[in-house]
């Protein structure tokens, strides 16, 4: 009789161990899926931020080109009373 009880306990222990292992696997799998989703969201946000920054960079490059325009600079200089130097006013420095 005691042998049967011992076999039942060992069988029950095996089942409990299997259930614990299965639950642990489920928890690990769930944690991995959550981490995967969070990483995917972070990558998506970073990609959107990169696209936004690239658009800002393009706008700034266009604005820089406009501000560096020789015609614009000449108009500003003329408004302030500046003129191009004459040939006698230019000194070449060796």
WOMOQUI-V310685 format. One record per helix or strand. SS is the DSSP state (H for helix, E for strand). FROM is the first residue (numbers start at 1). TO is the last residue. Records with the same first field share a line. If there is no record, write none. Layout:
# WOMOQUI-V310685
SS->FROM-TO, FROM-TO
This chain:
# WOMOQUI-V310685
H->2-67, 70-79, 87-89
